[in-house]
Amino acid sequence: MDELLDKFLGVLTGETELYRGLLHLLQEEKKAVVYAELKGLNETAKEKESLILKIRILEEERVNLLKKIAAVLGSPSPSLTLN
């Protein structure tokens, strides 16, 4: 169980870092829009696509880990929260 929780925490930490990166990227994209920098927009679009894919992969892993944790606890996964 400890191993599952450690993996779960690692996934949450990874998602947090990726979302922070996405926020920074969106701020850069906003600057590119304001200053009409087409090259900057193209670069941020590519980076944003990559980040979103990484987030999606981690989210799938988080859901799978949550199901495994729920099975160990004998509880349905939708009833598990971080409260």
C-alpha positions as CSV (number, residue, x, y, z in Angstrom):
1,M,0.0,0.0,0.0
2,D,2.8,2.4,0.8
3,E,4.3,1.9,-2.6
4,L,1.0,2.7,-4.3
5,L,0.7,5.9,-2.2
6,D,4.2,6.9,-3.0
7,K,3.5,6.4,-6.7
8,F,0.3,8.4,-6.4
9,L,2.1,11.2,-4.7
10,G,4.7,11.2,-7.4
11,V,2.1,11.4,-10.1
12,L,0.4,14.3,-8.3
13,T,3.7,16.1,-7.9
14,G,4.4,15.6,-11.6
15,E,1.0,16.9,-12.6
16,T,1.5,19.9,-10.4
17,E,4.9,20.7,-12.1
18,L,3.4,20.2,-15.6
19,Y,0.4,22.5,-14.8
20,R,2.9,25.2,-13.5
21,G,4.8,24.8,-16.8
22,L,1.5,25.2,-18.7
23,L,0.7,28.3,-16.8
24,H,4.1,29.8,-17.6
25,L,3.6,28.8,-21.3
26,L,0.2,30.4,-21.4
27,Q,1.7,33.6,-20.1
28,E,4.3,33.5,-22.8
29,E,1.6,32.8,-25.4
30,K,-0.3,35.8,-24.1
31,K,2.7,38.0,-24.6
32,A,3.2,36.7,-28.1
33,V,-0.5,37.5,-28.9
34,V,-0.2,41.0,-27.5
35,Y,2.9,41.8,-29.4
36,A,1.8,39.9,-32.6
37,E,4.8,37.5,-32.6
38,L,3.9,34.7,-34.9
39,K,7.1,32.8,-34.3
40,G,6.4,32.9,-30.5
41,L,2.8,31.7,-31.0
42,N,4.0,28.8,-33.1
43,E,6.6,27.8,-30.6
44,T,4.2,28.0,-27.6
45,A,1.6,26.0,-29.6
46,K,4.0,23.1,-30.1
47,E,5.2,23.2,-26.4
48,K,1.6,23.5,-25.2
49,E,0.6,20.4,-27.2
50,S,3.5,18.5,-25.7
51,L,2.7,19.5,-22.2
52,I,-1.0,18.6,-22.6
53,L,0.0,15.2,-23.8
54,K,2.2,14.7,-20.8
55,I,-0.6,15.8,-18.5
56,R,-3.0,13.4,-20.1
57,I,-0.6,10.5,-19.7
58,L,-0.1,11.4,-16.0
59,E,-3.8,11.8,-15.5
60,E,-4.4,8.3,-16.8
61,E,-1.8,7.0,-14.5
62,R,-3.3,8.8,-11.6
63,V,-6.8,7.3,-12.3
64,N,-5.3,3.8,-12.6
65,L,-3.4,4.2,-9.3
66,L,-6.6,5.5,-7.6
67,K,-8.4,2.4,-8.8
68,K,-5.7,0.2,-7.3
69,I,-5.7,2.0,-4.0
70,A,-9.5,1.7,-3.9
71,A,-9.3,-2.0,-4.5
72,V,-6.8,-2.4,-1.7
73,L,-9.0,-0.4,0.6
74,G,-12.1,-2.3,-0.6
75,S,-13.8,1.0,-1.5
76,P,-15.2,2.2,-4.9
77,S,-12.7,4.6,-6.5
78,P,-15.3,7.4,-7.0
79,S,-15.7,7.6,-3.2
80,L,-12.0,8.3,-2.6
81,T,-11.0,11.9,-2.1
82,L,-8.0,13.8,-0.8
83,N,-9.9,15.2,2.1
